[in-house]
């Protein structure tokens, strides 16, 4: 990524970070993209966290290979190969390949991802080291849960920065392409295709602004009916 591209991601990320996932979903739904919510079993470890960033994808799967075979693959198939793809504002999105129980990534690898610029990670599967992960500042983990089970040598990365698909809520799968925007919070994880991202952002910001005015009026004692008449948000 060029310096200008990284700067652009940072500026856009600051805008996405101010928008609630539900408002992004409403925007996508009205635009005909109502199937962009990942399986609701994939959520932030802490319900107060909010994550926004551009997807860097990981395709992984089971690997019952011997230790010697795994060592031979390390030059191209290791966690370390991922760092070259990261930049400030990236979100690592992991297709676990159906492997359910091992902890893919963990506290130390997450520190490394953060040092390379990642804002967080989204995993269709488990991760390790809950206590360490929630202590990493400005880093959000979205997953199905935590597990003490080491992934090596049971699971490994097969490819990076390729289109992947994770289970959806209203559809069997949601396609994720490198560069798509990911927004996640307690309500769930939303995927915004990069080709419509700016349009979605502008429209979602308008909804967010109207909702903030609605909250302000409701807190000041304005009736629900009157606030809805003014701003059209309920």
C-alpha positions, 0 to 999 in steps of 0.5 A, spaced: 500 500 500 502 507 498 502 512 503 497 516 500 492 509 500 494 508 508 492 515 509 486 514 506 484 508 510 486 512 516 481 517 514 475 513 512 476 508 518 475 514 523 468 515 520 466 508 520 468 508 527 463 513 529 457 509 525 453 503 529 453 496 525 445 497 525 445 503 521 450 500 516 446 494 516 440 498 514 443 502 509 446 496 506 439 493 506 436 499 503 441 498 497 439 491 496 445 488 500 441 485 506 445 479 506 452 482 509 451 480 516 456 474 518 453 469 523 451 472 529 455 467 533 461 471 531 462 477 535 467 481 539 470 478 545 468 485 549 461 487 548 463 494 548 468 494 543 467 497 536 471 495 530 472 498 523 477 497 518 479 494 511 479 486 510 486 482 509 484 475 508 486 468 511 484 462 508 486 456 513 484 449 514 486 442 518 493 440 517 494 433 520 501 433 517 507 431 521 512 436 524 517 435 519 512 436 513 510 443 517 517 445 518 518 444 510 512 449 509 514 454 513 517 459 508 510 460 505 505 458 509 507 461 516 503 466 520 509 470 519 508 471 511 501 475 513 505 481 516 507 483 509 500 484 507 498 488 513 498 496 514 495 501 519 487 500 519 487 493 517 482 487 519 485 480 519 479 476 517 480 468 518 476 463 514 478 457 519 476 452 514 471 448 518 476 446 524 472 448 530 476 447 536 483 449 536 485 457 538 487 460 531 492 466 533 492 468 540 495 473 545 502 474 542 500 473 535 495 478 536 500 483 539 504 482 532 498 483 528 497 490 532 504 492 531 504 491 523 498 495 523 492 491 524 486 494 528 483 487 530 481 480 527 475 476 525 475 469 526 470 463 524 472 459 529 476 460 536 482 464 539 486 463 545 488 467 551 482 471 553 485 474 558 491 477 554 487 479 548 482 483 552 488 487 555 491 489 548 489 496 547 485 499 541 485 492 538 478 488 537 477 480 537 471 477 534 470 470 534 466 464 536 469 463 543 476 461 546 480 455 546 486 453 550 487 448 544 494 449 540 492 450 533 499 447 531 500 442 528 492 441 527 491 447 523 495 452 519 494 458 514 493 455 506 493 462 503 492 469 504 489 475 501 484 471 497 477 472 496 474 467 502 467 466 505 464 466 512 457 463 514 452 469 514 446 470 518 441 471 513 445 467 507 449 461 508 455 465 506 458 472 506 463 473 501 469 477 503 474 480 498 481 483 500 479 491 501 472 490 503 470 494 509 469 490 516 465 493 521 463 490 528 460 491 535 456 487 540 450 487 535 454 483 530 459 483 524 458 487 517 461 486 511 461 492 506 463 490 499 469 495 497 466 497 490 460 500 494 463 502 500 463 510 499 456 510 498 454 506 504 459 510 508 455 517 506 448 514 507 450 511 513 453 517 516 446 521 515 442 515 518 447 516 524 446 523 524 439 523 525 439 518 530 443 522 534 438 528 534 433 523 536 437 521 542 438 528 544 431 530 543 428 523 547 433 525 553 430 532 553 423 529 554 421 530 547 416 524 546 417 518 541 412 520 536 414 527 535 422 525 535 420 520 530 416 525 526 422 530 526 427 525 524 424 518 521 428 514 526 425 509 531 
